[in-house]
Amino acid sequence: MDSILIGDLWTLRRARDWVVVPTNIGWKSDGTNPMGAGIARKAADLFAPLPAWYGSLCQRYRSDLPTAANPNWRLILFPTKPLNADAPHLSWRGPATLERIEMSLQGLRDLIPRLPYRGRILLPLVGAGAGGLSSEMILGRLTVFQQADPQVHIVVHPAAAMSIPCPTCAIVEDGPECADCGGSGKLLPKGYRPAGTPTFDDPLGLGFGDRR
């Protein structure tokens, strides 16, 4: 499962990586996109002009908003929650939909060859968490998507990985000898530790626990 990274998206990010940011299609009275939680909020904290830039795209394209890249910040904005046409400022409160995610995945596939810089594409479980969709279901769909492009790396937060069954065990009943989960039966391997955690064998905490 080398295509799956387990850890915090922003901690795993390297200088040349592109980060996929799940978003809603909406805007507030000042024209900015509501980015008040999760990955989107962190992106807005790191890149202050982002909500205004993305809000202008939402107003321009509305429900036809494509998956969009900003090369200056190496961000890929990925709509998961559709536009609330009657109250665009409340779009963020709605659930993520599979229809909107499929549209955005197709947009991402079309966008990747046109990106001006090469690098890993860090793709979180778009639509899970605050989006309300099943982490296991989204992981399955993204795994199929990733197989067509080795640039794409799926990022799963450890909290989500604790509840997702190990995909290797689901295919081969290795039990406690499973090479991927070490017998945990979950996507989070037995004995997992995040990079940065010092141990006797790794006093600097360089870590290798964020990759599977």
C-alpha positions, 0 to 999 in steps of 0.5 A: 500500500505504498500509495497511502500515506498515514499522518497529518496532511500538512506535516507530510507535505514537502516543498514540491508537493501539491495539496488537494483541499476539499471545498464547498461551492459558496461565498459570503457577503464579502465574496470570500469562500467559507473555509472554517473547518478542517483542511480548508481552514488550515489552507486559509490560515497558511495562505490569507488571500485564498478565500477571496481568490477561491470565492471569486471562482465560485461566483464565476462558475457556480455549480460548474466550478472546476477543480482548480489549481493555484501554482503560487501555493501549490494547492488544488481546490477540490469541490465536494459540497455543491452550491446552495443556490438559495443561500451560497453562504451556507453551502459549507453546511451541506453534505458532500455528494458522490456526484460532486466528488466524481465531477471533481475527480474527473477535473483532477484527472484532466488537470494533472497533466497541465500542472506547471510543476511536477511533484506528489499530489497529496489527496485526502479522503475528500468528502469524509469527515465533515462531508459526512461520507464513509471514510472506507467508501471514499478510500476505495474510490480514491484507490481506484483513481490513484492506480492511473497516476503514481503522482497521486498519494492518498493521505489518511489521518491516523484517526480515520485509519483506526476505523478503516479495515486493512485492505490487504486482510480483506483480500488475503486472510493473513491474520496476524502475519499481515505485512501491511497492518501487522495484525491490527486488522485496520489501515493503521498499522500495529505499532504505528507512530507518526514521524517526529516521535523519538524512540530508542532506535530513532532518537531524532524522531525521523520516523518511518511510520507515516508511509504504508 
